[in-house]
């Protein structure tokens, strides 16, 4: 991304969302590691799964439009 979020979204919105999710996931994972608790079945797992599905759908839609209109 090199700090240019707009260009990154124009290039690949799904990849940009996945990068943001990854950046947010690292400190959250460290937190769960330190407290010694798993996040299965918790709000964190649900929000992570939801955002991953949204990112993958965004990437698929963008890819489909690029293939279709090329």
N, CA and C of each residue as an Amber inpcrd file, in Angstrom:
protein
   210
   0.8200000  -1.1840000   0.0000000   0.0000000   0.0000000   0.0000000
   0.8680000   1.2530000   0.0000000   2.0080000   1.1960000   0.6300000
   2.9160000   2.3360000   0.7060000   2.2450000   3.5810000   1.2700000
   1.2530000   3.4010000   2.0980000   0.5850000   4.5220000   2.7400000
  -0.4880000   5.1970000   1.9160000  -0.6520000   4.8060000   0.6670000
  -1.6550000   5.4320000  -0.1950000  -2.8710000   4.5140000  -0.2790000
  -3.7700000   4.7030000   0.6580000  -4.9280000   3.8240000   0.7800000
  -5.8440000   3.9110000  -0.4370000  -6.0150000   5.0950000  -0.9960000
  -6.9050000   5.2650000  -2.1440000  -6.3990000   4.4800000  -3.3590000
  -5.1120000   4.6010000  -3.6680000  -4.5390000   3.8730000  -4.8080000
  -4.5950000   2.3620000  -4.5790000  -4.3810000   1.9610000  -3.3300000
  -4.4500000   0.5380000  -3.0140000  -5.8560000  -0.0040000  -3.2370000
  -6.8660000   0.7780000  -2.8500000  -8.2570000   0.3450000  -3.0550000
  -8.6120000   0.3080000  -4.5390000  -8.1030000   1.2770000  -5.3010000
  -8.3580000   1.2640000  -6.7440000  -7.7180000   0.0500000  -7.3960000
  -6.5530000  -0.3180000  -6.9160000  -5.8400000  -1.4450000  -7.4870000
  -6.4790000  -2.7790000  -7.1050000  -6.7370000  -2.9670000  -5.8080000
  -7.2840000  -4.2370000  -5.3400000  -7.9470000  -4.0220000  -3.9860000
  -9.2310000  -3.7780000  -4.0060000  -9.9530000  -3.4760000  -2.7660000
  -9.9720000  -4.6680000  -1.8120000 -10.0890000  -5.8500000  -2.3280000
 -10.0990000  -7.0380000  -1.4690000  -8.7670000  -7.2420000  -0.7780000
  -7.6830000  -7.0680000  -1.5110000  -6.3580000  -7.1890000  -0.9210000
  -6.0970000  -6.1240000   0.1200000  -6.5870000  -4.9200000  -0.1410000
  -6.4390000  -3.8380000   0.8320000  -7.1960000  -4.1580000   2.1150000
  -8.4140000  -4.6550000   1.9740000  -9.1920000  -5.0390000   3.1620000
  -8.5130000  -6.1700000   3.9240000  -7.9660000  -7.1410000   3.2150000
  -7.2690000  -8.2390000   3.8820000  -6.0280000  -7.7410000   4.6140000
  -5.3190000  -6.7730000   4.0350000  -4.1460000  -6.2000000   4.7050000
  -4.5590000  -5.4720000   5.9800000  -5.6390000  -4.7150000   5.9250000
  -6.1230000  -4.0030000   7.1100000  -6.5620000  -4.9990000   8.1800000
  -7.2410000  -6.0520000   7.7710000  -7.6630000  -7.0910000   8.7140000
  -6.4370000  -7.7360000   9.3570000  -5.4300000  -8.0290000   8.5500000
  -4.2050000  -8.6310000   9.0750000  -3.5030000  -7.7340000  10.0680000
  -3.4550000  -6.4470000   9.7620000  -2.8230000  -5.4900000  10.6680000
  -3.5920000  -5.4200000  11.9870000  -4.9030000  -5.4700000  11.9280000
  -5.7190000  -5.4180000  13.1480000  -5.6710000  -6.7430000  13.9130000
  -5.4550000  -7.8360000  13.2130000  -5.4940000  -9.1580000  13.8410000
  -4.2620000  -9.4180000  14.7070000  -3.1220000  -8.8580000  14.3370000
  -1.8770000  -9.1230000  15.0740000  -1.9700000  -8.6650000  16.5350000
  -2.3200000  -7.3970000  16.8150000  -2.3970000  -7.0250000  18.2340000
  -3.5060000  -7.7650000  18.9920000  -4.5950000  -8.0560000  18.3110000
  -5.6680000  -8.8030000  18.9710000  -5.1970000 -10.2120000  19.3300000
  -4.4740000 -10.8510000  18.4420000  -3.9500000 -12.1890000  18.7200000
  -2.9560000 -12.1560000  19.8770000  -2.1120000 -11.1290000  19.9030000
  -1.1630000 -10.9840000  21.0140000  -1.9040000 -10.8160000  22.3360000
  -2.9840000 -10.0460000  22.3200000  -3.7820000  -9.8450000  23.5290000
  -4.3540000 -11.1740000  24.0230000  -4.9500000 -11.9540000  23.1230000
  -5.5280000 -13.2290000  23.5300000  -4.4480000 -14.2000000  23.9990000
  -3.2480000 -14.1070000  23.4110000  -2.1380000 -14.9540000  23.8450000
  -1.7110000 -14.5960000  25.2620000  -1.6020000 -13.3070000  25.5390000
  -1.1440000 -12.8520000  26.8510000  -2.1420000 -13.2150000  27.9430000
  -3.4280000 -13.0510000  27.6790000  -4.4080000 -13.3750000  28.7190000
  -4.6820000 -14.8690000  28.8060000  -4.1820000 -15.6280000  27.8300000
  -4.3200000 -17.0790000  27.8740000  -5.7240000 -17.5770000  27.6300000
  -6.4240000 -16.8930000  26.7510000  -7.8100000 -17.2680000  26.4710000
  -8.0060000 -17.3500000  24.9680000  -8.7170000 -18.3680000  24.5320000
  -9.0410000 -18.5010000  23.1170000 -10.2300000 -17.6190000  22.7840000
 -10.3430000 -17.2590000  21.5250000 -11.4520000 -16.3930000  21.1180000
 -12.5420000 -17.1520000  20.3800000 -12.5080000 -18.4610000  20.4290000
 -13.5160000 -19.2440000  19.7020000 -14.9070000 -19.0020000  20.2750000
 -15.8550000 -18.7500000  19.3700000 -17.2290000 -18.5610000  19.7900000
 -17.4940000 -17.2080000  20.4140000 -16.5300000 -16.3340000  20.3690000
 -16.6580000 -15.0180000  20.9770000 -16.9500000 -13.9910000  19.8870000
 -17.1740000 -12.7500000  20.2810000 -17.4450000 -11.6680000  19.3270000
 -16.2760000 -11.4710000  18.3740000 -15.0580000 -11.7390000  18.8480000
 -13.8860000 -11.5430000  18.0030000 -13.8900000 -12.5130000  16.8250000
 -14.2070000 -13.7570000  17.0730000 -14.2500000 -14.7540000  15.9980000
 -15.3300000 -14.4140000  14.9820000 -16.4760000 -13.9890000  15.4630000
 -17.5650000 -13.6300000  14.5620000 -17.2040000 -12.4190000  13.7070000
 -16.6080000 -11.3990000  14.3260000 -16.2400000 -10.2050000  13.5500000
 -15.1230000 -10.5130000  12.5690000 -14.1670000 -11.3540000  12.9550000
 -13.0920000 -11.7290000  12.0390000 -13.6540000 -12.5050000  10.8480000
 -14.5160000 -13.4600000  11.0970000 -15.1120000 -14.2350000  10.0150000
 -15.9340000 -13.3500000   9.0880000 -16.6960000 -12.4350000   9.6570000
 -17.5150000 -11.5310000   8.8440000 -16.6600000 -10.6390000   7.9650000
 -15.6280000 -10.0490000   8.5380000 -14.7760000  -9.1670000   7.7380000
 -13.9960000  -9.9280000   6.6730000 -13.5910000 -11.1460000   6.9720000
 -12.9110000 -11.9460000   5.9500000 -13.8360000 -12.2760000   4.7840000
 -15.0740000 -12.6110000   5.0820000 -16.0420000 -12.9080000   4.0200000
 -16.3130000 -11.6600000   3.1770000 -16.4560000 -10.5110000   3.8180000
 -16.6840000  -9.2600000   3.0880000 -15.4870000  -8.9370000   2.2030000
 -14.2820000  -9.1070000   2.7150000 -13.0800000  -8.8350000   1.9160000
 -12.9850000  -9.7760000   0.7190000 -13.2660000 -11.0370000   0.9290000
 -13.2100000 -11.9940000  -0.1780000 -14.2920000 -11.7160000  -1.2130000
 -15.4800000 -11.3240000  -0.7710000 -16.5380000 -10.9580000  -1.7190000
 -16.1540000  -9.7110000  -2.5140000 -15.5640000  -8.7290000  -1.8510000
 -15.1240000  -7.5140000  -2.5440000 -14.0670000  -7.8380000  -3.5820000
 -13.1270000  -8.6930000  -3.2310000 -12.0860000  -9.0850000  -4.1820000
 -12.6790000  -9.8380000  -5.3620000 -13.6250000 -10.7240000  -5.0950000
 -14.2510000 -11.4910000  -6.1660000 -15.0640000 -10.6030000  -7.1030000
 -15.8250000  -9.6710000  -6.5400000 -16.6170000  -8.7600000  -7.3680000
 -15.7090000  -7.8890000  -8.2270000 -14.6570000  -7.3420000  -7.6200000
 -13.7310000  -6.5060000  -8.3870000 -13.0560000  -7.3220000  -9.4880000
 -12.6390000  -8.5180000  -9.1800000 -11.9890000  -9.3720000 -10.1640000
 -12.9490000  -9.7120000 -11.3020000 -14.2050000 -10.0150000 -10.9740000
 -15.2050000 -10.3450000 -11.9910000 -15.4430000  -9.1640000 -12.9280000
 -15.5600000  -7.9650000 -12.3760000 -15.7550000  -6.7880000 -13.2240000
 -14.5490000  -6.5080000 -14.1070000 -13.3590000  -6.7150000 -13.5780000
 -12.1490000  -6.4890000 -14.3910000 -12.0480000  -7.4920000 -15.5300000
 -12.3970000  -8.7300000 -15.2520000 -12.3460000  -9.7620000 -16.3010000
 -13.4340000  -9.5010000 -17.3360000 -14.6200000  -9.1420000 -16.8620000
 -15.7580000  -8.9340000 -17.7490000 -15.6440000  -7.7130000 -18.6420000
 -14.9860000  -6.6630000 -18.1650000 -14.9170000  -5.4270000 -18.9240000
 -13.5570000  -5.2060000 -19.5790000 -12.7080000  -6.2240000 -19.5890000
 -11.3830000  -6.0810000 -20.2080000 -11.4330000  -6.3760000 -21.6870000
